[in-house]
């Protein structure tokens, strides 16, 4: 991750990856004790994906909440 995205996965950042079809996201973060992986799939819609610069988007807390709820 550090080599591919140029970010330190232990720095408290949350990494969100979307599947090609747009119906699956995976969230990866390190809470200081260990790494956690969260996956969510939508059955009848797709996740709205923010604009990215070089594959990276910074999200506000409200945007992250909407993304995890699967709002479209």
Secondary structure, 3 states (H helix, E strand, C coil): CHHHHCCCCCCCCEEEEECCCCCEEEEEEECCCCEEEEEEECCCCCCCCCCCECCECCCCHHHHHHHHHCCC
